[in-house]
């Protein structure tokens, strides 16, 4: 701290004046006792203690007032270095680039790097004469102000800007600045970059063409590199063979420091901490940490993995995930060939798959009845209806099924020899995922030979990360293989001009065998073959159970969704809307809601969320849709994470910087960096930052306090 008028610091001695006066007034007079005033003395002693508190407080305020006044008159100031721009007398055009990426949120001497960069940018702006053109580019968010003489507009943008979660794109930003300057007529062209020179901010494989102006780079971070730790996006996978339903929660822990660290990891679900663990990570390396979580029923909660070790940036110590599902499901099975002997029913294998005997861990309670008993069934007790080779007796039965699905129920239609295609199309109509065409028998060649050559399930979905949720048990070919089942008969379905259904499974000839469609607020699936051994033998293979068990849970919206879709901060999200939906409601990680309308220019409506600005869990509801909107009935969930490379604060090398930024002149300045002769030329300018107005404000506050004390205490 320096002083413009240091002689006024002698006024600090005046702080002793109130203390001397106070001590002088405390001299004791000679005491003479009078019996008649004994009670008055007792009263005086009772009030003296209260007066002492106010006297000492008033003494302190008066001493501080004198000291603060002396400091203000002394004119305190500090010299701050900013890039010297070599402006000269001619008109110049200058574009400032401010790094507003996540790495700029770390602190240095109680101020964030972004605050330091912004202050330096404002200082550089103050150097410019009014006739110079100035532009501004924010390197992470991409916001910009074109070249203008209105310096107030640039200043307002700088003061409003803040560091976010996104990654800076320095080469792209400098290229944008050069494009602005290419249209400027003034001879002096300059680009000034305020950054921490983080290596990840300079895109690999990119470089600029020769620039005929000057580039100034001001490094606000200095040389000291503090340790930092972060996590990768969370990966979730279901574990088989465990008691109950469990999920494996895994993440990669990165150690961006030059020493070994034992990373302490906290796993929470909702508001509860489930478990803690640790993992050893070597310098500039990574290690995986996994937890096994047992899932309860009716769960819909946001989960977090948190690194508890202190480091240079806490905001990147979290990684998010989401779990949803659970709860028991009541399924009503309408059997087209109902019999009191279970073995004779078409639904025998399905009933065993949904709740195998002695399997207490199943969450499905199936109930089988004939079609004739359907009219008396109270559908409010069920979440799913399964039509197993039914005839569909009349329009009233069909209407009850439609109303059930439209209100949010799930429906599985399994076809068979009782299926009348024309009757199904007429009575169920738009409830069907596709209209039923005709029965197909898989012959090997000429039908006259009567030689059947079975088809099989197309298993190209195995291992596909985008496979349907009901197929999640088929993560690899090591498990049950659905392709071994033989299909001899199935119904062909009509093609759709406008896709309204989704094919989940198909046969090796491309024929859809399992389809899905939304109807109202419910879901309909159709299996175009039988669920017993009449037309195929899928039911005798191990893959039958997970397919239909998962399907039933999915229709009841009770299937555990082990992981929302993942995305990275800064990405654009595009969703395809179902045909009957026209917009989507988005709830961001901060709880803010926005409604986005569909873009119907394409054949199918699209929803675009321009840019994800922060990590967390985002919820999407297609509209129109059911109310109230809860996490359990969200149509789409997105887990957004930051780029782990943005947590690596290592700087770009000077040789790489020179290759990427070919310019007429390139200058580098750092707050505390030690330069070597081989480094870039440095230009420095010092700006005086005064603090006398801070002390004047403190003086006003102290004088106000003195008035309050005198009023409350009655002192003089």
Legacy VTK file of the C-alpha trace (Angstrom):
# vtk DataFile Version 3.0
C-alpha trace
ASCII
DATASET POLYDATA
POINTS 716 float
0.000 0.000 0.000
1.328 3.437 -0.977
0.160 6.924 0.062
-0.172 10.094 -1.992
0.113 12.365 1.103
1.942 10.331 3.750
2.340 13.376 6.044
-1.321 12.992 7.036
-0.445 9.673 8.596
0.874 11.670 11.530
-2.763 12.384 12.279
-2.950 8.801 13.504
-1.364 10.105 16.700
-4.586 12.034 17.224
-6.220 8.740 18.107
-4.628 9.148 21.530
-6.489 12.410 22.261
-9.865 10.811 23.198
-8.004 8.293 25.364
-6.082 11.029 27.239
-9.281 13.015 27.837
-10.985 9.897 29.123
-8.156 9.132 31.560
-8.055 12.764 32.761
-11.728 12.739 33.635
-11.266 9.560 35.657
-9.145 11.324 38.380
-10.700 10.569 41.743
-11.831 13.435 44.009
-11.506 13.267 47.777
-14.309 11.207 49.295
-16.341 12.677 52.223
-19.063 10.416 53.615
-22.487 11.787 54.617
-24.978 9.398 56.153
-27.944 11.263 54.637
-26.926 10.441 51.030
-26.170 6.741 51.565
-29.155 5.608 49.471
-28.267 7.988 46.625
-24.763 6.462 46.444
-26.223 2.976 46.159
-28.353 4.102 43.190
-25.332 5.740 41.538
-23.298 2.527 41.753
-26.131 0.585 40.087
-26.184 2.844 37.045
-22.407 3.360 36.775
-21.824 -0.112 35.309
-24.300 0.572 32.497
-22.678 3.912 31.678
-19.190 2.361 31.477
-20.167 0.150 28.515
-21.394 3.151 26.483
-18.367 5.253 27.519
-15.869 2.641 26.303
-17.798 2.069 23.055
-17.936 5.816 22.392
-14.203 6.083 23.128
-13.430 3.326 20.591
-15.599 4.917 17.877
-13.985 8.362 18.350
-10.456 6.923 18.208
-11.281 4.961 15.018
-12.857 8.051 13.429
-9.661 10.014 13.835
-7.566 7.148 12.463
-9.846 6.568 9.438
-9.873 10.302 8.642
-6.080 10.345 8.695
-5.898 7.358 6.325
-8.369 8.972 3.905
-6.393 12.254 3.826
-3.150 10.321 3.256
-4.548 9.069 -0.098
-3.848 5.309 -0.039
-3.391 3.584 -3.387
-1.926 0.449 -4.955
-0.255 0.060 -8.329
-1.785 -2.740 -10.431
-0.162 -3.988 -13.586
-2.219 -4.335 -16.761
-1.172 -5.011 -20.331
0.360 -1.972 -21.947
-1.337 -1.519 -25.296
1.117 0.870 -27.026
-1.805 2.952 -28.199
-0.015 5.912 -29.727
-1.957 8.887 -31.090
-3.664 7.216 -34.042
-7.113 5.631 -33.912
-7.053 1.940 -32.971
-9.460 -0.984 -33.036
-9.202 -3.415 -30.167
-11.061 -6.613 -29.233
-10.893 -7.930 -25.683
-11.290 -11.649 -25.005
-12.298 -12.526 -21.447
-11.907 -16.129 -20.294
-15.136 -16.989 -18.414
-14.549 -20.746 -18.174
-14.832 -22.895 -15.046
-11.086 -22.837 -14.362
-11.299 -19.077 -13.811
-13.442 -19.646 -10.706
-10.497 -20.746 -8.570
-9.176 -18.222 -6.078
-5.852 -16.460 -5.744
-5.283 -14.228 -2.723
-9.002 -14.190 -1.819
-10.091 -13.167 -5.333
-11.102 -15.419 -8.171
-9.040 -15.417 -11.322
-12.087 -14.185 -13.201
-12.421 -11.148 -10.928
-8.752 -10.382 -11.519
-9.150 -10.759 -15.279
-12.235 -8.565 -15.344
-10.515 -5.874 -13.278
-7.562 -5.919 -15.664
-9.922 -5.673 -18.640
-11.655 -2.665 -17.093
-8.253 -1.084 -16.435
-7.254 -1.607 -20.059
-10.577 -0.138 -21.188
-9.906 2.991 -19.135
-6.650 3.554 -21.057
-8.440 3.873 -24.376
-9.423 7.275 -25.791
-13.068 7.782 -26.699
-12.405 7.649 -30.458
-11.061 4.054 -30.367
-13.264 1.133 -31.411
-13.602 -1.666 -28.849
-15.165 -5.140 -29.078
-15.603 -7.933 -26.518
-15.773 -11.750 -26.742
-16.459 -14.101 -23.825
-14.406 -17.199 -24.544
-16.654 -19.839 -22.908
-20.226 -18.582 -23.199
-19.619 -17.171 -26.691
-21.343 -13.853 -25.980
-19.862 -10.879 -27.781
-20.172 -7.156 -28.425
-19.168 -6.001 -31.940
-16.684 -3.156 -32.443
-18.153 0.070 -31.099
-17.117 3.495 -29.813
-19.605 3.092 -26.986
-17.168 2.077 -24.262
-19.989 2.135 -21.725
-21.580 -0.841 -23.490
-18.335 -2.809 -23.162
-17.992 -1.808 -19.514
-21.570 -2.898 -18.785
-20.966 -6.281 -20.398
-17.752 -6.771 -18.423
-19.446 -5.943 -15.134
-22.340 -8.285 -15.886
-20.189 -11.253 -16.975
-19.385 -14.134 -14.631
-17.388 -17.345 -14.795
-19.519 -20.377 -15.658
-19.103 -24.130 -16.064
-18.218 -24.235 -19.713
-14.885 -24.799 -21.363
-13.190 -21.837 -23.036
-12.495 -22.022 -26.766
-9.585 -19.637 -27.046
-8.547 -20.303 -30.658
-12.143 -19.961 -31.815
-12.553 -16.753 -29.792
-9.332 -15.209 -31.116
-10.430 -16.150 -34.633
-13.738 -14.378 -33.999
-11.854 -11.302 -32.747
-9.694 -11.261 -35.874
-12.827 -11.453 -38.018
-14.165 -8.352 -36.250
-10.885 -6.522 -36.794
-10.722 -7.519 -40.465
-13.654 -5.188 -41.105
-12.113 -2.290 -39.167
-10.632 0.624 -41.137
-8.234 1.905 -38.460
-4.573 0.892 -38.949
-3.902 -0.218 -35.357
-5.491 -3.626 -34.689
-5.084 -5.353 -31.358
-6.434 -8.449 -29.595
-6.114 -8.518 -25.799
-6.734 -11.864 -24.050
-7.313 -12.133 -20.290
-6.940 -15.790 -19.318
-5.203 -18.368 -17.127
-3.522 -19.957 -20.189
-5.097 -23.322 -19.362
-3.945 -25.906 -21.897
-7.434 -27.409 -22.276
-8.776 -24.020 -23.418
-6.604 -24.028 -26.532
-8.187 -26.535 -28.905
-5.740 -29.192 -30.100
-5.133 -29.351 -33.813
-6.317 -25.782 -34.371
-4.263 -22.747 -35.311
-4.878 -19.335 -36.817
-3.754 -17.865 -40.081
-1.285 -14.975 -40.008
-2.682 -11.879 -38.313
-1.329 -8.448 -39.232
-2.119 -6.968 -35.824
-0.851 -7.393 -32.263
-1.971 -10.015 -29.737
-1.582 -9.320 -26.016
-2.060 -12.215 -23.591
-2.416 -11.384 -19.905
-2.018 -14.419 -17.620
-3.856 -13.837 -14.324
-3.044 -17.207 -12.707
0.683 -16.962 -12.009
3.112 -19.869 -11.799
1.937 -21.728 -8.708
-0.195 -24.785 -9.553
-2.435 -25.939 -6.711
-3.700 -29.564 -6.616
-7.124 -30.260 -8.044
-9.302 -33.394 -8.210
-12.407 -34.213 -10.197
-14.646 -37.076 -11.358
-15.815 -38.479 -14.664
-19.519 -38.884 -15.448
-21.073 -41.640 -13.315
-21.627 -45.034 -14.933
-24.438 -47.262 -13.644
-24.867 -50.977 -14.289
-27.225 -53.552 -12.825
-25.587 -56.416 -10.921
-27.099 -59.874 -11.300
-27.011 -62.597 -8.694
-27.267 -60.264 -5.722
-29.917 -60.281 -3.038
-32.593 -57.931 -4.319
-31.993 -55.426 -7.091
-28.649 -53.670 -6.958
-26.750 -51.225 -9.087
-23.050 -50.616 -9.447
-22.125 -46.931 -9.262
-18.740 -46.175 -10.806
-16.683 -43.106 -11.669
-13.101 -42.282 -12.637
-11.228 -40.114 -10.099
-8.651 -37.755 -11.622
-5.654 -36.459 -9.682
-4.384 -33.258 -11.298
-1.431 -32.736 -8.961
2.187 -33.827 -8.544
1.656 -35.985 -5.461
-0.180 -39.186 -4.487
-3.599 -38.674 -2.976
-6.089 -40.887 -1.163
-9.336 -39.550 -2.604
-12.259 -39.763 -0.165
-15.553 -40.302 -2.004
-19.049 -39.715 -0.616
-22.079 -41.340 -2.305
-25.484 -39.834 -1.556
-28.966 -40.544 -2.864
-31.526 -37.824 -2.303
-30.685 -36.199 1.007
-29.108 -39.298 2.534
-25.455 -40.313 2.490
-25.442 -44.014 1.621
-21.758 -44.826 1.914
-18.203 -43.532 1.804
-15.042 -44.956 0.344
-11.549 -44.047 -0.772
-9.174 -44.791 -3.610
-5.456 -44.184 -4.084
-4.590 -42.098 -7.142
-1.063 -41.436 -8.406
0.100 -37.981 -9.617
-1.406 -36.879 -12.946
-3.280 -40.186 -13.172
-6.738 -41.614 -12.578
-8.351 -44.546 -10.772
-11.830 -46.044 -10.813
-14.004 -46.155 -7.699
-17.151 -48.285 -7.519
-19.958 -48.729 -5.010
-22.719 -51.346 -4.854
-26.101 -49.879 -3.936
-29.141 -51.974 -2.990
-32.291 -50.463 -4.462
-35.485 -50.007 -2.521
-39.011 -49.664 -3.859
-40.684 -46.597 -5.366
-37.477 -44.659 -5.715
-36.911 -41.503 -7.712
-33.906 -39.639 -6.484
-30.893 -37.684 -7.617
-27.579 -39.204 -6.670
-24.180 -37.594 -6.256
-20.594 -38.671 -5.960
-18.548 -36.096 -4.034
-14.781 -35.808 -3.561
-14.289 -34.657 0.037
-10.577 -33.783 -0.264
-9.902 -30.020 -0.226
-8.471 -28.715 -3.484
-8.154 -25.535 -5.531
-11.670 -25.708 -7.022
-14.572 -27.277 -5.138
-17.243 -26.783 -7.799
-15.886 -29.637 -9.952
-15.888 -32.205 -7.123
-19.408 -33.488 -7.895
-20.782 -35.941 -10.446
-24.527 -36.558 -10.785
-26.742 -39.531 -11.597
-30.404 -40.450 -11.250
-32.274 -43.599 -10.198
-35.976 -44.115 -10.782
-38.429 -47.002 -10.454
-39.408 -49.682 -8.010
-42.712 -50.488 -6.351
-44.927 -53.530 -6.701
-46.969 -54.031 -9.842
-50.397 -55.646 -10.118
-50.837 -57.173 -13.572
-54.174 -58.436 -14.912
-53.750 -61.226 -17.502
-56.757 -61.882 -19.724
-56.270 -65.395 -21.079
-58.074 -66.173 -24.359
-57.932 -69.894 -23.538
-58.525 -69.688 -19.792
-58.639 -72.959 -17.903
-58.782 -73.864 -14.253
-55.775 -76.050 -14.915
-52.813 -73.613 -15.169
-50.846 -75.881 -17.519
-53.595 -75.593 -20.113
-53.604 -71.800 -20.175
-51.906 -69.769 -22.922
-50.480 -67.541 -20.174
-48.900 -70.357 -18.137
-45.294 -69.496 -19.017
-45.945 -65.753 -18.777
-47.421 -66.049 -15.298
-44.374 -68.010 -14.143
-42.021 -65.459 -15.723
-43.697 -62.537 -13.948
-43.644 -64.186 -10.540
-41.854 -67.540 -10.363
-42.956 -69.725 -7.482
-40.826 -69.351 -4.348
-39.216 -66.221 -5.855
-39.906 -63.672 -3.151
-37.865 -60.943 -4.862
-40.274 -60.501 -7.774
-42.120 -57.165 -7.720
-44.977 -58.305 -9.973
-48.238 -59.861 -8.732
-50.021 -61.417 -11.751
-53.699 -62.312 -11.697
-55.160 -64.477 -14.489
-58.807 -64.411 -15.515
-60.958 -65.159 -18.538
-62.245 -62.490 -20.895
-65.771 -63.066 -19.637
-64.728 -61.948 -16.155
-63.140 -58.742 -17.411
-66.359 -56.742 -17.168
-66.462 -57.227 -13.365
-62.759 -56.474 -12.795
-61.935 -53.235 -10.973
-59.157 -51.831 -13.155
-58.153 -49.331 -10.459
-56.343 -52.200 -8.722
-54.001 -52.830 -11.664
-51.154 -50.995 -13.363
-50.856 -53.346 -16.357
-53.298 -55.352 -18.491
-51.996 -58.227 -20.642
-54.146 -59.609 -23.468
-52.950 -63.176 -24.040
-54.476 -64.480 -27.314
-57.799 -62.746 -26.645
-60.795 -62.492 -28.953
-61.896 -58.947 -27.864
-65.528 -59.774 -27.156
-67.196 -56.428 -27.821
-66.769 -52.659 -28.138
-67.405 -52.129 -24.405
-64.403 -54.307 -23.543
-62.264 -52.425 -26.083
-63.386 -49.043 -24.705
-62.544 -50.063 -21.135
-59.044 -51.038 -22.265
-58.598 -47.757 -24.162
-59.708 -45.671 -21.182
-57.378 -47.625 -18.892
-54.337 -46.942 -21.093
-55.285 -43.328 -21.799
-55.394 -42.683 -18.028
-51.804 -43.914 -17.613
-52.046 -47.704 -17.512
-49.847 -50.137 -19.411
-51.080 -52.664 -21.985
-49.309 -55.696 -23.520
-51.062 -57.382 -26.457
-49.869 -60.893 -27.314
-51.424 -62.328 -30.488
-52.355 -65.917 -31.330
-54.860 -68.155 -33.097
-57.782 -66.325 -31.454
-56.698 -63.036 -33.030
-59.034 -61.746 -35.703
-56.941 -59.083 -37.462
-59.949 -57.260 -38.876
-61.762 -57.240 -35.520
-58.654 -56.013 -33.657
-58.124 -53.184 -36.146
-61.785 -52.195 -35.959
-62.289 -52.297 -32.174
-58.850 -51.273 -30.898
-57.940 -48.998 -33.822
-55.446 -46.296 -32.884
-54.618 -48.116 -29.652
-52.594 -50.657 -31.637
-48.935 -49.763 -32.274
-49.605 -50.807 -35.896
-52.577 -52.308 -37.683
-52.466 -56.099 -38.041
-52.209 -57.404 -41.601
-52.061 -61.194 -41.956
-50.529 -64.327 -40.530
-47.156 -65.412 -41.876
-45.737 -68.941 -41.707
-41.964 -69.361 -42.042
-41.502 -71.793 -44.934
-38.072 -72.813 -46.158
-38.994 -72.463 -49.837
-41.987 -73.564 -51.814
-44.957 -73.846 -49.500
-45.934 -77.038 -51.205
-43.080 -78.788 -49.472
-44.608 -77.846 -46.110
-41.121 -77.573 -44.713
-40.904 -74.947 -41.951
-37.704 -73.002 -41.560
-37.924 -70.993 -38.333
-36.922 -67.366 -37.999
-35.005 -66.027 -35.024
-34.777 -62.820 -33.049
-32.364 -60.237 -34.409
-29.893 -59.763 -31.540
-27.926 -56.844 -32.964
-29.175 -54.853 -29.952
-26.931 -56.801 -27.557
-24.268 -54.484 -26.168
-25.822 -51.436 -27.840
-25.756 -48.600 -25.254
-28.919 -47.146 -26.833
-30.959 -50.349 -26.612
-34.451 -50.185 -25.125
-34.626 -50.219 -21.288
-36.412 -53.585 -21.244
-33.360 -55.090 -22.988
-30.892 -53.822 -20.366
-30.200 -57.374 -19.023
-28.692 -58.225 -22.416
-25.522 -56.208 -21.964
-23.340 -58.853 -23.620
-23.538 -62.132 -25.481
-22.384 -64.013 -22.368
-25.892 -64.041 -20.874
-29.090 -65.584 -22.164
-29.121 -65.595 -25.968
-32.575 -64.677 -27.381
-31.539 -65.721 -30.899
-31.782 -69.444 -30.111
-35.596 -69.302 -29.994
-37.434 -70.505 -33.122
-40.346 -68.510 -34.575
-42.646 -70.425 -36.948
-45.624 -68.089 -37.153
-46.238 -64.412 -36.537
-48.521 -61.670 -37.731
-47.333 -59.212 -40.340
-48.084 -55.563 -39.594
-48.860 -52.636 -41.847
-46.130 -50.064 -42.467
-46.574 -46.503 -41.128
-46.290 -43.440 -43.338
-45.743 -41.271 -40.273
-43.898 -43.254 -37.564
-45.972 -43.408 -34.387
-44.616 -46.639 -32.944
-41.158 -47.907 -32.057
-39.819 -51.349 -32.949
-38.101 -52.923 -29.942
-37.460 -56.435 -31.291
-37.557 -57.795 -34.820
-36.982 -61.123 -36.520
-34.058 -61.926 -38.757
-36.167 -61.139 -41.842
-36.850 -57.620 -40.505
-40.435 -58.290 -39.388
-41.343 -56.408 -36.162
-42.097 -58.803 -33.319
-42.329 -56.396 -30.331
-43.458 -52.777 -30.724
-44.214 -49.852 -28.427
-46.521 -46.850 -28.705
-47.675 -44.082 -26.377
-51.439 -43.728 -26.034
-52.761 -40.854 -23.952
-50.621 -40.944 -20.823
-50.094 -44.723 -20.977
-47.953 -47.154 -22.959
-48.987 -49.982 -25.308
-46.773 -52.863 -26.473
-47.690 -55.593 -28.944
-46.022 -59.005 -29.368
-46.964 -60.272 -32.833
-46.566 -63.957 -31.985
-47.746 -66.159 -29.112
-46.441 -66.247 -25.536
-46.745 -70.031 -25.379
-45.308 -72.786 -27.563
-47.969 -72.658 -30.286
-46.052 -70.447 -32.742
-42.570 -70.224 -31.185
-40.504 -71.771 -28.432
-39.157 -68.573 -26.814
-40.944 -69.429 -23.574
-38.696 -72.463 -22.914
-35.464 -70.442 -23.104
-33.935 -68.321 -20.304
-34.302 -65.069 -22.276
-38.127 -65.270 -22.072
-38.215 -64.318 -18.400
-36.147 -61.080 -18.509
-37.876 -59.856 -21.692
-41.426 -60.079 -20.348
-40.565 -59.330 -16.725
-38.817 -56.121 -17.816
-41.654 -55.322 -20.234
-44.295 -55.517 -17.509
-42.301 -53.316 -15.134
-41.696 -50.846 -17.962
-45.400 -50.628 -18.817
-46.127 -49.864 -15.148
-43.322 -47.259 -15.108
-41.766 -49.297 -12.318
-38.665 -50.458 -14.162
-35.501 -49.219 -12.517
-34.015 -46.608 -14.813
-30.340 -46.996 -13.954
-29.066 -43.805 -15.352
-30.368 -40.734 -17.040
-28.994 -39.882 -20.458
-25.634 -38.139 -20.179
-24.563 -34.806 -21.644
-21.768 -32.297 -21.168
-22.026 -28.647 -20.183
-22.128 -26.495 -23.303
-23.743 -29.143 -25.526
-26.977 -28.649 -27.472
-29.759 -31.163 -26.792
-32.242 -32.259 -29.450
-35.300 -34.415 -28.685
-37.774 -35.967 -31.120
-41.331 -35.462 -29.881
-44.050 -38.104 -30.189
-46.550 -37.178 -32.886
-49.318 -36.197 -30.454
-47.049 -33.886 -28.424
-46.318 -30.266 -29.358
-43.937 -28.968 -26.689
-41.830 -29.937 -23.718
-41.451 -28.574 -20.194
-37.857 -28.518 -18.939
-36.860 -28.236 -15.288
-33.207 -27.290 -14.921
-30.802 -28.348 -12.183
-31.602 -25.129 -10.296
-35.346 -25.803 -10.380
-36.158 -23.190 -13.031
-38.747 -24.252 -15.599
-39.017 -23.370 -19.281
-41.389 -24.443 -22.031
-39.991 -25.191 -25.498
-42.166 -25.520 -28.576
-41.579 -28.071 -31.314
-39.840 -27.320 -34.576
-42.170 -28.967 -37.115
-40.115 -28.118 -40.169
-38.780 -31.658 -40.223
-40.976 -34.694 -40.738
-41.031 -35.246 -36.999
-41.154 -32.509 -34.374
-37.849 -31.576 -32.764
-37.118 -29.840 -29.484
-33.778 -28.057 -29.192
-32.272 -26.852 -25.939
-29.649 -24.424 -27.207
-26.965 -24.849 -24.563
-26.609 -26.609 -21.215
-25.070 -24.023 -18.904
-24.444 -25.984 -15.699
-24.189 -29.568 -14.412
-26.966 -31.375 -12.576
-30.171 -33.271 -13.311
-32.611 -31.936 -15.921
-36.209 -33.229 -16.219
-38.326 -33.182 -19.405
-42.104 -33.662 -19.693
-43.791 -33.940 -23.101
-46.889 -31.737 -23.390
-49.779 -32.198 -23.246
-49.170 -34.694 -20.450
-50.322 -35.867 -17.025
-50.390 -33.619 -14.000
-49.003 -33.121 -11.449
-45.588 -33.406 -13.050
-43.223 -35.330 -10.811
-39.809 -36.899 -11.176
-41.491 -40.315 -11.415
-43.495 -39.428 -14.530
-40.807 -37.407 -16.320
-40.535 -38.543 -19.943
-36.818 -37.880 -20.201
-34.074 -37.278 -17.630
-30.681 -35.815 -18.405
-27.574 -35.956 -16.204
-25.276 -33.091 -17.177
-21.609 -33.025 -16.188
-18.632 -30.761 -16.704
-15.634 -31.703 -18.833
-12.989 -33.363 -16.583
-10.243 -31.791 -18.717
-11.465 -28.358 -17.614
-10.228 -29.312 -14.116
-6.647 -29.775 -15.349
-5.058 -26.356 -14.765
-1.734 -27.035 -16.457
-0.721 -24.251 -18.847
-0.098 -24.429 -22.534
3.597 -24.356 -23.407
4.998 -21.185 -24.942
6.225 -23.059 -28.019
2.706 -24.398 -28.691
1.271 -20.943 -28.084
3.556 -19.414 -30.704
2.546 -22.089 -33.240
-1.169 -21.546 -32.652
-1.074 -17.740 -32.708
0.984 -16.464 -35.622
0.754 -12.681 -35.387
2.693 -9.570 -36.337
3.572 -9.096 -32.667
2.769 -11.349 -29.705
3.119 -10.130 -26.124
2.726 -12.091 -22.895
2.370 -10.699 -19.407
1.875 -12.535 -16.121
1.284 -11.244 -12.614
4.120 -13.151 -10.964
5.686 -15.314 -13.626
9.466 -15.444 -13.919
10.563 -14.848 -17.529
13.485 -16.366 -19.343
15.243 -14.657 -22.295
13.693 -17.189 -24.666
10.159 -16.240 -23.678
7.900 -13.819 -25.424
8.417 -10.083 -25.229
6.523 -8.482 -22.344
4.940 -5.054 -22.133
3.799 -3.735 -18.772
1.735 -0.769 -17.616
0.967 0.201 -14.011
-2.358 1.738 -13.060
-3.025 3.476 -9.741
-5.970 2.063 -7.815
-7.058 4.423 -5.018
-8.774 3.452 -1.773
-9.477 6.819 -0.075
-13.193 6.563 -0.880
-13.361 3.316 1.132
-12.020 5.104 4.216
-14.396 8.044 3.730
-17.313 5.612 3.682
-16.006 4.016 6.879
-15.782 7.488 8.475
-19.418 8.223 7.662
-20.446 4.919 9.248
-18.438 5.667 12.405
-19.952 9.166 12.755
-23.425 7.658 12.419
-22.546 5.145 15.131
-21.404 7.986 17.445
-24.733 9.786 17.016
-26.627 6.580 17.818
-24.512 5.943 20.938
-25.022 9.500 22.239
-28.770 9.265 21.649
-29.166 5.880 23.354
-26.870 6.491 26.329
-27.413 10.181 27.186
-23.626 10.760 27.259
-22.009 14.011 26.115
LINES 1 717
716 0 1 2 3 4 5 6 7 8 9 10 11 12 13 14 15 16 17 18 19 20 21 22 23 24 25 26 27 28 29 30 31 32 33 34 35 36 37 38 39 40 41 42 43 44 45 46 47 48 49 50 51 52 53 54 55 56 57 58 59 60 61 62 63 64 65 66 67 68 69 70 71 72 73 74 75 76 77 78 79 80 81 82 83 84 85 86 87 88 89 90 91 92 93 94 95 96 97 98 99 100 101 102 103 104 105 106 107 108 109 110 111 112 113 114 115 116 117 118 119 120 121 122 123 124 125 126 127 128 129 130 131 132 133 134 135 136 137 138 139 140 141 142 143 144 145 146 147 148 149 150 151 152 153 154 155 156 157 158 159 160 161 162 163 164 165 166 167 168 169 170 171 172 173 174 175 176 177 178 179 180 181 182 183 184 185 186 187 188 189 190 191 192 193 194 195 196 197 198 199 200 201 202 203 204 205 206 207 208 209 210 211 212 213 214 215 216 217 218 219 220 221 222 223 224 225 226 227 228 229 230 231 232 233 234 235 236 237 238 239 240 241 242 243 244 245 246 247 248 249 250 251 252 253 254 255 256 257 258 259 260 261 262 263 264 265 266 267 268 269 270 271 272 273 274 275 276 277 278 279 280 281 282 283 284 285 286 287 288 289 290 291 292 293 294 295 296 297 298 299 300 301 302 303 304 305 306 307 308 309 310 311 312 313 314 315 316 317 318 319 320 321 322 323 324 325 326 327 328 329 330 331 332 333 334 335 336 337 338 339 340 341 342 343 344 345 346 347 348 349 350 351 352 353 354 355 356 357 358 359 360 361 362 363 364 365 366 367 368 369 370 371 372 373 374 375 376 377 378 379 380 381 382 383 384 385 386 387 388 389 390 391 392 393 394 395 396 397 398 399 400 401 402 403 404 405 406 407 408 409 410 411 412 413 414 415 416 417 418 419 420 421 422 423 424 425 426 427 428 429 430 431 432 433 434 435 436 437 438 439 440 441 442 443 444 445 446 447 448 449 450 451 452 453 454 455 456 457 458 459 460 461 462 463 464 465 466 467 468 469 470 471 472 473 474 475 476 477 478 479 480 481 482 483 484 485 486 487 488 489 490 491 492 493 494 495 496 497 498 499 500 501 502 503 504 505 506 507 508 509 510 511 512 513 514 515 516 517 518 519 520 521 522 523 524 525 526 527 528 529 530 531 532 533 534 535 536 537 538 539 540 541 542 543 544 545 546 547 548 549 550 551 552 553 554 555 556 557 558 559 560 561 562 563 564 565 566 567 568 569 570 571 572 573 574 575 576 577 578 579 580 581 582 583 584 585 586 587 588 589 590 591 592 593 594 595 596 597 598 599 600 601 602 603 604 605 606 607 608 609 610 611 612 613 614 615 616 617 618 619 620 621 622 623 624 625 626 627 628 629 630 631 632 633 634 635 636 637 638 639 640 641 642 643 644 645 646 647 648 649 650 651 652 653 654 655 656 657 658 659 660 661 662 663 664 665 666 667 668 669 670 671 672 673 674 675 676 677 678 679 680 681 682 683 684 685 686 687 688 689 690 691 692 693 694 695 696 697 698 699 700 701 702 703 704 705 706 707 708 709 710 711 712 713 714 715
